[in-house]
């Protein structure tokens, strides 16, 4: 008896990436984000900080200001 084998198409690259990321922890995803987008993050940091004086600011103030500038509604 002849049987015809069907070949399943391989999942797309996008689907493979999603499958890999699905089981990562929040910390692992953050690390990957920083690694993949480090150039963009450095440029964003330069833009945000180019006209800022940090001398009299607490770390909390700096973080809050960056978040407000980055995530404007």
Secondary structure, DSSP 4 states (H G I P E B T S, - for coil): ---PPPPPPPPPHHHHHHHHHHT--HHHHHHHHHHHTHHHHHHHHHHHHTT---TT--HHHHHHHHHHHHT--
